[in-house]
Amino acid sequence: MRLVVGVDGSESSLRAVDWAADNAALRRTPLRLVYASLWERYEGASLGRDADRPSEQVMAEDIVATAERRAHRRQPDVHVSTDVLPEEPEQALVRESHSALAVVLGHRGRGTVAEAVLGSVGVTLAEHAHCPVVVLRGGHDDRALPGNPGRIVLGVDEKPAGSAALRFAAEEAGLRGVPLEAVHVSRHGVTGTLLGSGERESDAALALDEALRDVPIGLEVLRRTVSGRPRDALLAASSDAALLVVGARHRPGRFGPHLGRVVHGVLHHAACPVAVVPELS
């Protein structure tokens, strides 16, 4: 399987290429760069002209060629392929997710309108993808490389052990050689404070232990229980994290919004890259 990046020529999407190239090198897996050509209509401006070819085709080819050069400079040993798909980006990337380890996106496009469109693509993809979706939020060093001091933060809910989000977060932490911090949030009390009630603290600790029982041996795990709003707690944890991982529940066979407030909140406001992992059971 391979990592897939949705590119649109923006600097944000090129940062996504950097992140994905690093991650592909860690995983020793190919990298696929995809441009959905109908994105062009939202900009109305091409990057080049050719008398024999439509301007949008020239632009699309220039975008994927630039992204490919960027990936090769970043990680010369990673195998890179490219494709231009004549369809809406949401449809193209959801289909790509069937055979991808993860789909990676920047969080801003080329211009104000494109930013809104790309944001919509990211949310729609997170709702319907069949693999993890990584959105490159944050402005600090988000390199997916060993030695990056940031930890992997996992938002833990009431799902039993063995969740897809836990597996993805543990794998990322193991590949990078960094700790996994599991954050369980109780809605009781004041945001960001340690649980005050001994009974609640004990229940939260037990829930966290149950969720983490399948963590690989040897992986450093930091357990944290806090009270307040889950969205606020995870946004605070993202301030010095390398990656924030959250699970998203899908309802097979139904088409419509599936993301809750917490996932929406971190996708739009986190200070680091966010991975939304579908729980397809």
N, C-alpha and C positions, 0 to 999 in steps of 0.2 A: 504494500500500500504506500501511498505518497502523501505529502503535505501539499495542499492547494492554497494559492494566494489569489485573491481577487484584486486586480490592479486597475487603476484609472488614470495614471500619469501624475497624480498628486504626490507631494513629498510624504504625506501620511501613508500612502500606499507603498511607497518605496521603503519607508521604515518597516512596514509589514513584511516586505521582501527580505530585509536584513534579518528580522527576527526569525522568520521562517527558514532562511538559509542556515542560520546558526542551529536551529532546532533540528533541521534535516541532517546536519553534520553530526549532531549528538546521536540521533536515532539511526544514522546510516541508511537513510531512505531518500528516494528521489523527491524533487521539488517540481511542482507544476504551476505555471503562472497563467492566469486566465483573465482575458478582457472580454466582457460582454458588450458587443458593439452598439447596442441600443442606448448605452449610457451617453453616447455622443450627442444625442438630440437634446439633452438637458443643458449642454454647454453652448451649442451653436457655433463653435469655433474649432477649426482644425489646427493641427500642429504642422501640417505640411500640405503641399499641393502637387498634383501630378496630373497631366493632361489625359492620361490613359486610364486612370483609376479614380473612383469616387474619393472625395476628400476624407470621408470617415474611415475608409479602408486604409488610407495613408496614415491617418492619425492612430488607428488601432495598431498597425504594424510598428509604428514608431514607439508607442507606449510599451508594447511587449518586448521590443528589442532593447529599450532602455532598461526595463526591469530585469531582463535576462543578463545584461552586462553588469548590472548592480549585484545580482546574485553571484555571478562568477567572481567578481572582485572580492566579495565578502567571504565566500567559501568555494575556492577553486575546485575542490574535489567532489562537490555535490553535483549529481546529474540533474540538469535543468531542462524542462520542456515547456513550450508555450502553446497557447491556442487563442484564437479569436472566435467568439461564439455569437452568431447573429440572433440574439434573443435578450430578453430582460435579465438583468443580473440576478434577481432573486431566483428565477426559474433555473438559470444556468448553475448557480452555486449550490442550490438545494440538490440538483441532480448530481453534481460533482461530489457532494457529501456522501453519497452511497458508497463510494470506493476510496474515500480519503481517511487518513489518520486524523486530520483536522483541517478546517478551512480557516484561513487567516485574513483579516481585513484591517486596513487603517480606519481611523474614526472620523477623518475629514476628507472631503473631495476637493475638486478644483473650483473654488468659488462658492459663494453663499448658497446658491441653489443646489449645487452638487453636494455640498455638505449635508443638506437636508435629505437629499436622495440617498447618499451613502449611509446616513444614519438609519433611514428606513430599511435599506438593504440589510444592514447589520441586525436590526431587530427581527425582521422577517426571517432571516437565515437562522438566527438563534431559536426562533419559534419552531421551525420546521426541519432543521438539519438532522441528518442521521449520524453525525459525528460531532466532536467538540468544535465550537466556533471560538476563535481567539480574536478579540478586538484590541488593537494597539492603542490603548489609552495611556496617558501619562507622558511626561516630557523628559524624565530622567533616563539614565542608562538602563535600557530594558533588554540588553543582550541576553539571549538564551544560551549562555556559555558557562562551563565550569569556572568557578572563581568569582562569578558575580555574587556579591555579598548578600543580596536580597534573598529572603526566604519565600517559600511557596505558602500562601494562605488559602485554607479551605474553609468555606462556610458550611457548617454541619447543621442539618435540621434533624427531624425525627425519623428519617429513613433508616432502616436497619443496616447492619454491616454489609459491605459488598457493593456499595453504590458505585455507579460509573464515575461520578465526580471524584470519589475517594481514590479509585484506581488511577485515574488520570493525574490527580495531584501527586500521589505517591510516586508515580513513574517520573513525572517532571522533577520532583525533588531528588530522586535517586540518580537520574541522569546528570543533574547539575552538581550533585554532592552538597546540597544545602538542606537545612531543616524544613520539615513540614509543620506549619502551625495550624492546628485545627481549632476553629472558633465556634463555640456553641453559644447562642444568644437566647436568653430567657426574656420574655416581654415584661416581666415583673420589675419594678423598681425604676431607677433613674438610668438613662442612657450612659453607657461607658463606665459604670461603677461595678465593683466586684459584688457578687451576690451576697446579700447581708444575712439571709435566713440560712441556718445550718441545714435545714431539711431541703430547701430548694437547691442549695449548693450541692448537697449529696445527690439529689435526683439528677441534676445537670451533669455532674461528674460521671454518674453511672451511664447516662445516655451517651456521653462522649466516649467513654470506654467501650460501650457496645458498638458504636459506629466505627470505631477504629480497631476493632479486634483482628481484622484481616490485613493490617498494615504489614508490609514485608519486614522480616527480622533484620536488624541492623540500621534501619532508617531512623534518624533522629526526629522525634515527634514532640512538639510543644503543644500542650493542651491548655486551652484558655476558655473559661466560662465567664460571660459578662451578662449584664442585664440591660434592657432598654430596647430600642428599635433595631432589628437585624440590619437594615440598610445602613443606619448610621454607624453601627459597630464595624461593619465590613468596610465601609468607606474610610474609617479611621485606620483600620488595619492595613489598608492599601497604600498608605502614605510612604511606607518604607519597605514595601514588598516587591519582589521580582515578578510575581504573578498572583492574581486572585482567581480562585476556582470556585464556581457555584454550579449546582445542579439545576436542571430545568425539566419539569415533568411534561411529557407529551401525551396527547390522547390520540392513538392511532385511528385513522379513518375519519377524523374530524378536521375541518379547515377553519382556522380562526386563531385569535390571540391565545397563547398559552403561557406567556411569561407573567410572573407575579411582580409586585411592586419592588421587591428586593432586587431581582435580576434587572429590571428596567433601571432602577436607581444606580446600580454599580456600572451598568453599560454606559450610562450617560455621565457619570460623575467620578468614577474611580481614578486614583492617581497613578495607577500602574496598569499593564495589560490585564485584560479580563478573559478568562476561558469559561464559556457557558457549555456545560456538558449535559446532553440529553439523557434523561432517565427513561428509557423506552419500555420498561416493563409495565 
